[in-house]
Amino acid sequence: MRRRSLSAMGAAAAAAALVLALAAPATTLAATPATLTEHVALGFNATIPFSESKSDSDDICFLGLPPIGGAGYSVSINGSANVRMDMGADVGLTYDREALVPGGALPVSVSYTPTNDGGSEVSVAINAMVSASGEIILCDPILPNPTASIGPLPLNASGSADFAAPLAGDAPIDIPLTSNTINLLLSNPFGDDIRLVSVTATGTVTLSPVPSDALPGLGGAAAGIDVSGAGSLTTPALPVLEWQNPGAAGAQAGEIALNDPIGNVDVTLSPVMHWIATSADFNLEIDLGNVLNDIGVDDPSPQSLFSGTLGGLYSDVGLDCTIGASIDGGPCGGVIGSQVAAKIAAGNLPVPLTDPEIATVDPSTAPALGDIVFTIDTDADDDGLPDGVEIGGTNPTDPDDPDSDDDFLLDGQEDANHNGVLDPGETDPNTPDTDNDGLLDGIEVNGSNPTDPLDPDSDDDGLLDGVEDANHNGALDPGETDPNDADSDDDGLPDGVEVGAGSDPLDPDSDDDGIPDGQDPDVLANVIKNLPPDAFKSTGHGLQQATLMHLKNAEKSIVKGKIEHAIKQLEQLRKRVDGCGTEPDQNDWIVDCTAQLQVRTLLDLFIANLQATLPAAVTTSADTAAAAAATTKSVAKTEKAAPATPSQQPKATPAKKADPSAGKAKNNDKSAATDKSKGKPPK
């Protein structure tokens, strides 16, 4: 609660706070309302001075009735009444979270509910000093009249009540007051002292609800309303509220225009007050002793200290004009302040929310007023998406969970344009692994070796990113292929092809025969050996063995350095697997088209890799590079279908030297794999 004073608010602000507009029509909230509630204590602690006196006498000596012919008394009281008001209330602000969208209109509803809190809501304590004197009139003129006096002596009266502050339709609340008794005694040397007079204070304070007046805000409970931050108040036109009924039944409606871009919105209520009609009947009860009653002096009627409304008392100490002048100037207020002052002078007290609560105030000075600040958090989970976008989007997310799918990316990072729609180029905030590659989206984006969360195979090597990053930590660890490098060991074969063919994607020469895997027919031979018999044109092993023999001969040519001859041998074999446009050709050795396509693409890759080792006179580097790239990509896509079985997982092998004829000079130390800088950014 922040501190402000009436004098500092200025005429316009104070007028808006005290003169309340007619309630706007009620707004129906959607299915996602949120209510912010503040419990406050309205009231003050004030001391009001008063003074009163009474005297009377009677003399009947003229009747000739000795020896006592009369008596008299005088009583005066001076003191103060301490009034403490502590009235609790729950003030609630309700709004529709689905309406929290940039540039939107936010309906709000503000309710006020008086509460009966622990302890007394109102307590009155009167502390006064009483002086009294009296005499007995003797008819013998020679004898002196006996006299007595007391005081000043303390007279204390008090009363309290426990209640919820009244609004329209509530019954008045009576607070009875009782005090101690003060006795004036006449000393009697011949017997008991003679009681001349006793003084007791009694009374009742009555509190009643105040109905609406010609100007709204001068009855019931009232508050000024202001909006700051990322929004502005559009209704009510006059920024004020008045409640005549508690809770939802009396809630007052308004609307806030939200900014774009959106941010938190503060709704401030100040001043907050509860009008109470106050009246009192506070009397001094004077009870004369028998000695006076016996000679015909009757007990006087109760002497009133307060009677009727307390407005006159407020005016006597200047409370009405002090508050009125603080609103819009003048000795007792201007156009608006004078009406407030008149309301107070009529006995209606605006019980305020002060700062601090239940402040001790001087009736001649307006108290420092408090306020209630509701902060509407437009992004409750701080994920970068306004609540309304999360709730009302076509791809809704949880407005209370910053990472709805627990993938280590905030919803606002995944919905990059913050429109609540799953757009092209965005990861799905409701799916932890958008591309279904086995890696959480956040791991792919934020790992030390980041991959593309929208591409299950970021490097198109035929292995899912989650297969290559085997421990799913987003880092390139020893024993793992690089999901950003299609050929982790630079042997000319994509990692997925090697895994599918049974070679080691982390070892450029898996069988240590001096030929890089990307040029080694042994790799393709392993594939051929694993094909079922019915993949071949003849059910026996003849064509399978013939294929293996062609590959063996090509390997021998490579070992002898006869690269061109090896290429021709592989090209001859390719003619036996060049069908399967729709079905195998008559001269195809492999009639299972899936197997044939796999073998043919591998053959194309080996041929391209071998051609790349030839001098420029044999093949241009540009043609060779283009052919190798196209073939590599084709093979990788062919091998991309299924993850490797456990026996096909990449293995760490000792470092070996590559065949010089392969034209490579790569460091095969597997610990250096993490130092590669071939990763490509996510697509």
N, C-alpha and C positions, 0 to 999 in steps of 0.2 A: 504494500500500500504506500503510495507516494504522498508527500505533503504538499498542500497548497492552501492559500488563504483566500477568503472572499475578496479582500481588498486588492489582491494581486491579480485576480482573474480578469478584471476589466468589466465594464458594463455589459458588453455584448455577450461575453462568455457566461457571466453570472445570470444574465437574463435568460439565456438559453438553458441554463441548468435549473433555474427555479420556476420558469414558466413553461409548462409541459404541453406538448401538442396533443391533439386528439389522437387516439390510438388508430394505427393503420389496420386495414383488414388482416385477419389471421391468415398465415401462410401455411399450406399443407406441405410437410416435409416428406422427402422421399424415404426409401427404406434404409437409408444409411445415416440416420441422425447421430450427432455427437453432442453431448451436453457437458459444458464446463460449469462447475459449481464453486462458488466462494461463500464461506460462512463468515458473516461479519457481526459485529456488535455495535448497534447504534445507541448513542446516549452521551451523557456528560455527568460531571460532578460539579454542582454549583451551590453556593451559599448565598442566601437572600436575607438581608437584615429586616427587622421589624421592631416596633415600639408601641406600647399601649398602657393606659392607666385608668383607674376607676376609684371614686370615693363617694361616701354617703354618711349621713348622721341623722339622729332624731332626738328631740328634747321634749320631755313631757312634764318637766318640773312645774310648769304653769298649772298643772292639774292638781298640784299639792299632794303628790304621792311620794313621800319620802321612803327610803333615803336616796334611791337611784332614780334619776329622772331622764336618762337618755344615754346614748352611746354613738360613736362614730368610727369609721375606718377609712383607710386609703390603701390602695394596691396599685403598684406599677410594675410593668414587665418590659424588659429590653433584651433582645437577643437576635438570633438568626435561625433560619430554617435551612438545613442542608438537604439537598435533593440529589439523589443519585439515580440515574436511569441507565439501564443496561439491557437493551432489547435485542435479542438475537434474530437473525434472518438468514435464510439461504437464498442467494441470488444466482440464478442459472442462465446461461446463454446456450441455446440450442441452434445448431446449424446442420445443413445437409452436406456431408462429406463429398457426395457425388458431384456437388456443384462447385467444388474447389478446382476450377480449371482456369487457365490464363484468359483474362478478358471476360470472364463470366459474371453472372449476377448471383450473389449469395444471399438467400433469405435467412434471416435470423429471428429468433424469438427469445425474449428476455422475460423471465419469471421472477416473482418476489414472494417468498413464503416466510412469514413470521414464525419463529420457533420459541418454544418454552425451554430455555436452557437451565442448567443447574443454578441454584441460588435465586435471589429475588430480582425481578426485572425492575422494580421501583422500590426504593426505600427512602423514607423521610425521617429526618432526625432534627428535632427542635431543641436547641440549647439556649436557655434564657436565664437571666438573673431577676429574681422577684424581690421587691421590697414592700413591706406592709407595716402599717402602724394603726393604732386604735386607742380609744379612750372611753372611760365610763364617766358619764356626767352625773355628778352628785348634786342634789338639790340644796344641800347646805352650802351657802356661799363662803363659809369660813374654811371648809375642807377643800383641799386641792383634788381635782379630778384625777383618778388613777389612769396612767397611760402605759402603753407598751409598743415596742417596735422591733422588727426583725429585718434582716437582710442587709445587703442583697444576698439571697440564697439561690442556689441552682434549682431550676425547674427544667426537667428533661422529658420530652415526649417523642415517641417514635412509632413507626408503622411501616409495613412492607407488604408486598404482594408478589405472587409467583404466577405468571401468565404468559401467553403469546400476545404480542401487540395487536390491538384490535384493528380490523378493517371493516368495510361496509357490511352491515348486518350483524356485527358482533355486539354483544351486550356491554354496557359500560362496566368498568372495573372500579370497585370501591376499596380504598385502603384506609382502614380504621387507625386512629391515632390515640394513644393513651399516655399518661404521664404520672410522675410521682406527685405526692400531695405535700404542700407546705402549710404548716399550722402557725398562727399567731396566738401566743399564750400570754395571759396577764398573770404576773406573779402574785400568789396569795400566801401571805405569811401565816395564815390561820388554817390552811388546808390545801387541797389540790389546786394547782394552777387553773386559771379560768381560760377556756378556749374562746377567743374572740372571733377568729375567722380562719377558714381553710381554703386554699387555692389549688385547683387541679385543672390541667389542660386536657381537653378532649376534642375530637374532630374526625373528619373524613376527607380524604382526597379522592376525587372521581376522575377517571380517565375514560375518554370516549373516542370512537373513530370520527374522522372529519370527512364529510361528503365532498364530492366535487364542487367546485365553485365556478363562477362565470369564466374565470381563467383556469385552464387545466394546469395541474401541477400544484394547486393550492389545497389539495386534499389527498386522502389516502396515503400511499407511499409514493415517492417521486425520485427521479434521478435525471440528470443531464446525460446525454450520450454523445461520444465522439469516436471517430475512427481514424487511425493513423497506420503507417506502414504501407503495405502494398495493396491499398484499397481506399475507398472513400464512401461515406454514407450518402445514399440517395433518398431513402425514406426512413423515418418520417421527415417531412419538409422542415419542421422545427425540431432540432435535435434533442428532444426531451421525451420522457416516458412517465406515465402515472399508472399506478396499480390500485384498484379498489377491491380486488379479489385475490386471494392467495393462489400460488401454484399455477398449473397449466391453464386453469379456467380464466385467470386474469392476466395471462402472459401478453406482452406487447410485442408487436411485430415490426420488423424493419428490413431493409435490403442494403447490401453493400456491393458496390461495383469493384470487381477485382482487377488488379493491374495485369498487364502482359509485358514483360515476364512477371510471373506470380511470385509472391513471397509471403512471409508471415504477416498477419493482420492483427493489430491491437484494437480492442474495443474497450473504451474507458467510460465508466459511469462515475460522474461526480458533478455536483455534490449528490449524495444519497441521503434521503431523510424520510422520516415517518411522522406525518402530522398527527398530533394528539390534542383533542380538546380537553383542557384542564380546568377543573373547578374544585373549590375546597370550602369546607365549613369547619373552621378551627376556632374554638372558644375557650375562654377562661371560666371555669365553674367556681363561683365564690359561695362558700357555705358558712353562714354566720353561726356563731356559738349560741347556746341556749340563753345566755345572759342577755344577748341582744334580742333574740326572738321573743323572750319573755316580756320585754318592755315594748314590743310592737314593731321592732325593726325586722322587716322581712328579708329573706334571701333575695339578692338581686338576680335578674335574669342573666343567662350566660353572656359574657362579654366577647363579642366577635373579634377575632384577629384577622381571619380571612372569611369572606362570605361571597359565594358565587364564583364567577370565573376568576382566574388568576391574571387576567389581562391587565388589570390596573396595576398589579404588582410588577409585571413585566415593564409596563410603561414607566412606573416610578423609578426603576433602575435604568431605564433607557434602552432596554433590549430591543424593543420594536424598531426604534429609529436607528439604532446601531446597525442592525441587519439590513433594514431598508436602504439606508444611505450607502452601504457597501455594494449594493447592486447597481444603482445608476445615479449616485450622487444626490446632492440636495441635503438639507438638514434632516429629512426623514424619508429619503428616497425620492426618485423621480416617478415617471409614469408607472413603471412596474414595481419598483421598490416600495413606493407608498402603499400599494395594494398588499404587498407582503407585510409591511409594518402594520397596516390596519387589521390584517388577519391575526397577527400576534397580539395586538392590543385587545382583540376580542377574546383572548384566552386560548388561542390555538397555537400550540408550541411545535415548531419543526424540529423534531429530535434528530440530530445529524449523525452521520458517520464522521468521526473526528480522527485526527492524526496527532498523537497516538489515539487508539480507540479509548472511549470513555475518558476523555481529557478533562482535567479540572479547568473550569472556565470562569472568567469574571463576567457577570451579566452585562457589564457595560462595554464589553469587547467581544466581537464576533470570534468564534473559535476557529482554529486551523482545521480545515476540512480534509478528510481523506478521500480516497477513490478506490474503485474496484477496477482492475485491469484484467481483461480476458485476452489471452494471446491465442489466436487461431493458428495452429501449426498446419500450414497447407501441405506439408510433406512430412507426415507423422513419423515415417521410418527413415527419413533423411537419405533416400536412395536416388534423389534427383528427379523423381517423378511426382507431380502433384497428386494428392489423393484422388481427386476427381478423374484424372487421366487413368490412374490404376484401376479404379472401380468401374468407370464407364467406357473404357476402351473396348475395341473388338477383340483384343487379346488381353483380357483383364489380369492384373497381378494383385498380390496381397499388399494393401496399403500399410499394413503394420509389420511387414517383413521386408527389410531392404534387399534381400536376395531370395526371391520367392522360390527359385528352384535349387538353391544351395549349391551353385556352381562356382562360387567365389567371384562372381561379377555382380555388381549392383544392378537392380532392375533398370535404373536410369542409364547405365552404361550399355545395356543390351538394347533397350529401346532408345537408340541414339538420338532420334529426332523428337522424342518425348511426345508422341501422338497417340500412344496406346494401341498402335497397330503393328503387327509383325510385317515389316517392310523388307524388300530385297536388300541384302547386304547387312542385315541385322541378325544377331543371334537371338534365339527364343528365350525370353526371361522365364518361361514356364517349362523349359526343357533343359536339364543340366548339361546334356551332350547333344547340341543341336545337330551336328553332322554324324552322330552315331559312330564315332571312331574309337570309342573307349576312353577318351580323355574329356574331363570336364571343361566346359568353355573357358572358365577362368584360368585353368592350368594352361590351356593352349595360348591364351592371350598374355598372361603374366609370367609364364615360366622363363627361366634363363635362356631357354632355347625355344622361343615361341613358335607356334604353328598356327595354321589357319583354322579357326573353329567352325568355319562353314565348308571346309573341304576335308573329307575323311582321310584323304591321302594327299597331304600338302605338297609332297615332292613327286607325286605321280609315279612312284616306283613299284606300285602293286602291293604295298604293305600299308595297312591302316596306321594312322599316326599313333594310336593306342597300342598297336603291336610293336612298333619301333621304340616308343617310350615305354618300355616294358613295366617299369615300376610306377608309371603315371605321375611323375613328379615335375614334369615340364623341363627337366634338365637332360643334357646329353651325358649319360654316365658310361663308364667302361662296360663293354659287353653289349651295348645297345647300338643299333644302326641309327643313323641320323635322319629324323623324319623330314628334314629340310634339304637333304642331299640324296638324290635318287640313287646314287652309286657311292655308298659310304666308303668303300675301299678302292674306288677309282680303277676298277679292273675291266670296265667296259660293259658290265652287266648290272642292270638295275637290281636293287636289293631284293625286291619281290621275286624277280626271276631267279635269283640265286637260291632264295629260300625254297621256291617251288621246285627248282632243279636239284636241290640237295647240296649245293656248294655253300661255302661260308661267305656271307656278305661283308664280313669284317676282315677277310683274308683275300688279297688279290690273286693268290695262287693256292687254292684250297688243297690241291693234291700234291703240292710241292714238286711239280714236274718241270718247273721252269717256264711254263706257259701261263700267262695271265688267264684267269677264268673267262674273261670276255672274248678270248681267242682260242680257248681250249676245247676241242671237240669232245673231250672226256665229259664235259658238263652236259652236253646234249646226249651223249651216250648213256648217262645215268637216267635221263628222261626216257629214252627209248627202252631201256631195260625194265622200267617200271610200268610200261604200257601193257594192258592185258592182251592176250593172244587175239581176241576178236577185233582188236583195233586194226589189225593188218588184213590185207586182202586174202591171204591164205591163213588158215587156222593153225598151221604148223609154225615153226620158228624160222623158216627159211628167209622170209622177207625181213624179219626182225634182225636176223644174223647178217643179212646182206647190208642192211642200213648201218649196223654197228661196224661192219668191215669198212664201208666207205668212210666212216668217221675215223676209224683207226688209221687208215691210209693218209687221210688229211693231216692227222696229228703227226705222223712220221715226216711228212713234207715240211711241216712247220718247224719241227726239231732240226731238220737239215737246212733250214733257212729258205726253203723253196716256197715262199709265201704265195706267189702267183699260181703255182701249181696246186697248192692247197685250196686256193680260192676256186679254181676250176673244178676240183674234186667236189667241193661243197655245192657248187652251182649245178653240177651233174646230179647230185643227190636231191637238190631242190626240185628238179624236174619230176621227181617221183612223189612230190607232195604239193603240186601246184594246182590241184583241182578244188573241189568243195566251194564252187560259187553257190550252187544249191545242193550239189551232190558230188561224190568223188569222180575223177576222170578214170578212163580205162587203164591208164598207165600209172595210176597212184598206187603206192605200196601201202599207205595208211588210209583206210577207208572210214575210220571214225573221224568225222569232220572236226570235232572239237580237238581231238588229239592232233589231227593233221595241221590245224591252224597254229596250235602251240609249237609244233616242231618247225613249221615253215617260218614263223616269225623269229624263232631262235636262230635258224639258219641264216635268215636275212641279217640278223644282228651280228653273228660271227663273221659273215662275209664283209659287212660294213667295217667292223673293227679291224679285220685283217687288211682291207684296202687302205685304211688310214695309216698303216705302217709302211706303205709303199712310197717310193720316191715320187716327186711331183710329175715326173715324166710319164708315170704310169697312170696316175689319177690325180685330178686337181684336188687341192685341199678343200676348196669350197664345196665341190660336189661330194667329196667324202664326208665332210662334216655334216652336210645337210642330210645325206643318206643315213649316217650313223645316228643323227638326232632323231630322224623320223622313225627309224627302226627301233631305236631304244624306247621311244615313247609308245610305239605300237606294242612292243613286247611287254612293257610295263603294264599297259592297260589290259593286255591279255591275261597277265598273271595276277591281276588286281582282285580277283573274285573272292578268294578265301584266305583266311589267316593261316599261318604256318602251323603245322602240328608240332608237338613238343620236340620231336626228333629233328624238326627242320628249323628250330630256333637258332638265331645267330650264336656263334661260339667265339670265344676269344682264343686266338692261336698265337704261337710265337712269331716274332717278326721274321720275314724272309725277304730275300732279294727277288725282284721281278726280273723276268727274262729281258735282257737288253734288247732283244729283237722286237720287243713289244713297244719300244719307243717311250717308256715311262721311267720316271725317276722319282717314285713316290716313297716317302717314309712309311713303312708298314707297321711301325710301332703302334699297337692299338691304343696305348695311353694317350697318343697324340690325336686321337680321333676327335676329342672334344675341342681341339684348337682350330678345327676347320672353320672357315667363314663363308661356307657356301649356302647357308640358310637363306631362304627367300621370305619376304614378309608375308603375313597372312593375306589371302586373296580377298 
